[in-house]
Amino acid sequence: MTAPTVPVQTAFLAELRAALPDLRLLADEIDRESYRRDETAYLEPPLPIAVALPTQTAEVAAIIRLAAAHRVPIVPRGAGTGLSGGAAAVAGGLTVAFTRMSRVLEIDRESLVVVTQPGVINADLKKAVAAQGLFYAPDPASYETCTIGGNLGTNAGGLCCVKYGVTRDSVVGLEVVTADGSIVRLGGRTVKDVAGYGLIPLIVGSQGTLAIVTEATLRLRPTPPPTATLIAFFPSLDAAGHAVSAIAAAGVEPCTLEFMDRTTIRAVDDAHNLGLDRDAAAMLMIESDLPGGAATTALETAATACDEAGATATLIAADPQEADWLRQARRMAFHAMERLGVARMEDVGVPRGRVPELLATIERIAAEQGLVIATFGHVGDGNLHPNIILGRDDPDGEAKLNRATDALYRAAIALGGTVTAEHGIGLARRDYLELQRGPGAMAMMRAIKTALDPLGILNPGKVLAEA
Ligand SMILES: Cc1cc2nc3c(=O)[nH]c(=O)nc-3n(C[C@H](O)[C@H](O)[C@H](O)COP(=O)(O)OP(=O)(O)OC[C@H]3O[C@@H](n4cnc5c(N)ncnc54)[C@H](O)[C@@H]3O)c2cc1C
């Protein structure tokens, strides 16, 4: 859609203020600036025309109805920690930030679900349900800052997806506001429900391009036992890759299976002084939350698999506090990376058996482009985050980076994988969607977008390029 003209923007904002006098609306340039980007600092989006901070669904519906009437684009936003440009502002658009819709509405112990507003921080939701002996599984590494709405927008993954699945697997019900401002309820509290088309899986992960989520009903579990943690160091990437397959082949089902390469190990160790083996080429962190002695048995089996794959050392964390430090260090790996230079986190995924080939390809790309690429990630899901590190004053940095990401995406697709396993297409990877999905799937996606958002006002240009 073409951006609305300045007079249209002015009329829209005036009507919005008149219709919703209690709505917090930020229009100062300095405020708008802080909502311009998400964590993709390399993108250059425009300023939003204003930022709305609704507190209830009825306000969201009224905003969308007026936006549709004036053809003003809407960008839904959680905490802005996204790594694909999904929450980046669009030209002439209103950003709607959900941070004030931050109430956990109900914890239903009998049905094992929690009903929540979208602006709740993931860690706060976990804490609220943990106080009742319950567990909300999805845990992106950013869980202390990102929101449930953003997690639903991106279908976020995280450290324990390898056992508990991604965000989508925990959603049983949604309340959404559609592109014409209608409020629609999808699903409910039922774990099994196959009535009609699966609209929840369609909306979750659509990055605010098909509907706006105003409430979610999420699946809970009883709190699992405390995790036991094993770390293993390897002399080569290949050995670590083979250990991952060997752990699966040995029948171990960890709740976390994370990978770090040498550059990441050193950066994390520099930042947190954990005494990691700085000469190792790779490290795996394997956790089990099985009850009783079963976790220890699982980790012993995993340690044997690592030894057979060539591990130089395997260590079981001495106590839960040591395990917590290790997990926290892994969660902070991206920030450790940022100390090395300008870091751009990528997010490719391949079938698990092809992880060794992906690791070898990443090494080759780094050598060819003369770049440092530090890789860590959720290797148990075949999902790696190669972090391309640029010197702060490298004049060819941008060109090298573009060549490296192009080679990386093409390699992931050639290995039968994906250009994004959990961060989303957003703006950053849009040019590669058709290469991965093909024209047939693209036509279906465009038809869905047109059917659900005929005016194209919902987060235009994200996921799909505008026609
Ligand atoms: C250090 C770090 C570690 C990270 N680790 C992980 C990880 O392990 N796994 C992972 O998956 N991601 C990870 N991320 C990426 C990011 O945290 C996730 O994508 C997260 O889900 C974004 O949540 P947010 O609240 O910041 O959403 P935002 O960035 O604000 O928005 C994300 C997307 O959701 C849409 N959206 C937001 N709210 C709504 C709504 N109410 N209705 C519809 N659409 C909406 C937005 O338009 C946007 O497209 C990490 C990021 C950082 C910086």
The ligand as an ORCA input file, in Angstrom:
! r2SCAN-3c Opt
* xyz 0 1
  C      19.611    -11.716     23.070
  C      18.439    -12.256     22.308
  C      18.158    -13.606     22.374
  C      17.081    -14.141     21.666
  N      16.811    -15.470     21.766
  C      15.763    -16.005     21.090
  C      15.483    -17.406     21.177
  O      16.165    -18.174     21.864
  N      14.429    -17.869     20.456
  C      13.649    -17.060     19.685
  O      12.707    -17.527     19.058
  N      13.908    -15.723     19.595
  C      14.924    -15.187     20.275
  N      15.189    -13.836     20.181
  C      14.343    -12.983     19.314
  C      13.145    -12.309     20.030
  O      13.396    -12.131     21.413
  C      11.876    -13.112     19.797
  O      11.575    -13.080     18.410
  C      10.648    -12.634     20.580
  O       9.566    -13.515     20.305
  C      10.243    -11.201     20.248
  O       9.355    -10.750     21.257
  P       9.087     -9.179     21.444
  O       8.098     -9.018     22.530
  O      10.360     -8.460     21.598
  O       8.383     -8.864     20.040
  P       8.677     -7.743     18.956
  O      10.088     -7.802     18.502
  O       8.162     -6.444     19.433
  O       7.731     -8.278     17.787
  C       7.993     -9.508     17.148
  C       6.949     -9.748     16.049
  O       5.694    -10.026     16.640
  C       4.695     -9.113     16.163
  N       3.793     -8.847     17.290
  C       4.104     -8.319     18.498
  N       3.014     -8.255     19.269
  C       1.985     -8.755     18.540
  C       0.597     -8.944     18.775
  N       0.032     -8.607     19.926
  N      -0.168     -9.476     17.782
  C       0.397     -9.823     16.599
  N       1.701     -9.669     16.321
  C       2.485     -9.149     17.280
  C       5.471     -7.894     15.704
  O       4.768     -7.172     14.722
  C       6.723     -8.539     15.149
  O       6.506     -8.974     13.833
  C      16.268    -13.285     20.866
  C      16.547    -11.920     20.811
  C      17.627    -11.396     21.515
  C      17.903     -9.931     21.425
*
